[in-house]
Amino acid sequence: MTETTARSFNPTATRAERALQAWQILVSCAANRQTITYEGLGDAMFGRRAAGVLSQTLDLIARYCGDRGLPPLTAVVVGTNRGTPGTGLPTGVATVDRDRELVYGCKWFTFVPPTLEQLV
């Protein structure tokens, strides 16, 4: 058996690469009807709390979804104390439950994930 080297998201990953990494995590959450906190997402991506650096990464995902008529996948990311997405993302407090149900109902695994070029 030959050993292969898998590519990983390393500390020098680009913003688009981080968005693709987050995409995988968020699609998994959506498929399981789960939310994830900013802290949990940071831990999954970086192995530590990194909530403060996720806004630009999540914005790339939000724009991709909006441009293609997909539900706002970022609606599954919530603040620990609020239980709602942060400001600046397309889901507002008034529509968060509706948006999240659209995300949960979407068959994400039927779509080809975005390419790095599409996330820029």
Protein Blocks (a to p, Z undefined) as FASTA:
>chain_A
ZZdddddddfkbcfklmmmmmmmmmmmmmmnopacdfklmmmmmnopacklmmmmmmmmm
mmmmmmnopacfklmpccfklopacehiabdfklmmmmmmmmmmpcfklpccddfklmZZ
